[in-house]
């Protein structure tokens, strides 16, 4: 009999969220910056310098922001686990009853729920409570360094794409070149994110391209206004 294997992607949510956010922000913010500067009448060299500065600042900002926010989540998780550990030591009967009630709410009859709570408590009491009471699991636990590295690396990768287009396209067509290719990069990002997470592809592609186009359009309009005013 062949073993049935199921493919779940929940364990990817931690790094996938940070990676998609970083790459999306890298493409959108850098492309918007490039379009805004170019629309204001800056030279190709000035546009490229502004884009590179935006890449460096954005990558560091993403890394710092992810590390701080995910570290806060990790601190909260640790505090909850420490509190739960003390409660298990101080009042194991009440904690057992609490775990039993959770399983009853999930559909088990009281007798079976009590047996399950007893078995899981003997095996790993804190693990059972952290997973079923607090909602903390190994797959979803906060990992600050992983999130920071993924965000910085993917931001830099995403930001490098519109910058490369500044070099490839002549100054007369650089704005259209950056805008069109950036939207294509965003569509590809949405496709890859949906593929990795097992979510609907059309919705993912449409979402990232719409918001990317809106951001780039607004920034280009602002750059054009400043260019005219100058």
N, C-alpha and C positions, 0 to 999 in steps of 0.2 A: 504494500500500500504506500503510495507516494505521500510524503508529508506536505500538508497544505501550508504554503507560506504567504503571509500577508505583508504588504509593503506599506508602512506608515511613515509619514514625514514630519510628525510632531516634534521629533528630536532635532529637526533642522531649524525650528523657528528662531532660536536664539541668534545663531550666526546669520541666518537668511535675512532676518529683519534688519540687522546692522549692515549687511552687505548691500541689500537693495537700497536702503536709505542712503548709504554712502555713495554708491554709484549714481543713483538718481540725482542726488544733491550736487555731485561733482559735475555731471553733464549740464544740468539746468542752470546752476549758479554761474559756472564758467562760461557757458554759451551766452547766457544773458549778459554777463559782464562784457564779454567780447563784442556782442552786438551793440550794447549801449555805448561803449567807447568808440567803436567804429562808426556808429551813426552820428556821433558828435563831431566826426571829421578827423579823428586821430590817424596817424600813419600806421602802417602795418607793424613797424617796430614797437611803437608805443602800445598798440593793441596787444601785441604778444607779451610785452613786459607786464602789462596790467593783468593779463591772463595767467601768467606764471606766478605772479604775486598772489593772485586769487587762489590758485591751486595750493600753494604752500600754506597760506593762512587758513584756507578751508579744511585741508587735511588735518592740520594741528587742532583746529577748532572742533572738528568732528571727533577726533580721538579723545580730546579732553572732555568734551561733552558726554560722549558715550561712557567713558570711564567713570566720571563723576556720577552720572545718573544710574548706571548699572551697579556701581559700588553702593549707592544709597539703597537700592533694592536688595543687594546682598547683605548689607548691614541689618535691614529689617528682617530678612529671613533668618539670619543668625540669632537675632534677639528673640524672635518667636520660638526658635528651636530651643534656646536656652531656657526660656520661660516654660515651654512644654516639658522639658526634661525635669525641671524642678517640680512641676505639678505632678508628674508621674511618680517621682520619688516621695512626695508629700502625701498624695491621696490617690493611690493606684485604683481603688475601688470606683471612685467617681470617674476617673479617666476611662476605666473599662466600660462603665455604664454609658459614657459619652460616645465611645466608639461603637458600642452596640446600637445605640440610637441612630447613629449615622447609617449603619447597615440596614436597619429597619426602614429608614426613609428611602433607601435605595431599592427596596422590594423584598428583602428577606423577612421571614417570620422571626419572632423574637428569639425563639430557642436556637435556631440556626445562626442568627446574628450574634448571639452571645458566644456560641462555639467558635465562630470565625474570629471574633474579637479576642477570645482566649488564645487561640492558636497563633494569631498574628502578634499578640502581645508577648507570648513566649519566644517567638522567633526574633522579633525586633520591634519592641514597643514604640520607641521614638520614631522609627521609620514608618510604622503604620499610622501614627498620629500626624506626622508631618505630611504624609501623602494624602490621607483621607480626611483629616480635619483641617489642616492648614493649606492644602493644595500645593505643597512643595515637593517636587520630584527631581530626580537626577537629570531627566531630559530637559526640564524647563528651568532649572536653577540658574541664578544669575552668575555670569562669568565676565567680570569687568575687563580683564586684559584681552580676552578673546573678542569682545565687542569693540573695544578701542582699536585693536589692530585691524579687524575686518573693516571698520568704518573708514579709518585713515587710508588703508590700501585701496579700497574700492572707490573712495572719493578721488584719490589721485589718478586712478585708472580712468574713471569717468571723465574727470576734468581734462585729461591729456587728449581725449578724442577731439573736442572742438578746437583745442590749441593746435593740434596737428593740421586741422583744416585751414587754420589761419596761414600756415606755411604753404599748404598745397595750392590753395586758390589764389588767383591774382587779386590785387586790392579792389579792382572794379567789381568783382563778383563775390568777395569774401563774405559779405553779410548773408546773401542768399545761400552760399555754400555751407556756411556754419549752421544756419537755421535748418536747412533741409536735412543735412547729415545728422545733426543733433537729434532731430525728431526720429530719424531712422534708428539711431543708437538707442533712444528711449524706447522705441517699439521693440527692439531686440531685447533690451533689458526686461521689459514687461513680459515678453515671451519666455525668457530664460527663468525669470522668477516664478512664473506660473508653472513651468515645467518642473522646476525643482520642488515646488511646494504642492504640486498636484491640484492646483486651483484652475478655474476657467481662464483660458488664455485671452479671449477677446476682451473680457472686462479688464484684465490686467494691462493689456496693451493700450486700450482706449484711455484708461485712467492716467497712465504716466504720460502719454503723448498730449492729452488735453491740457493738463496742468503745466507741462513743459512749454507747450506752444503759448499758453496764456502768459507765463512768466517772461518768456523771451520777447513776446509782442509788446508787453508793457514797458520792459526795459529799453527796447529799441526805440519806442515812441518817446520816452523820456530823454534818451540820448539825442534823438533828432531835435527835440525842442531846445536843448542846451546848445546844440551845434548851430541852430538857426539864430539863437540869441547872441551867440558869440560873433 
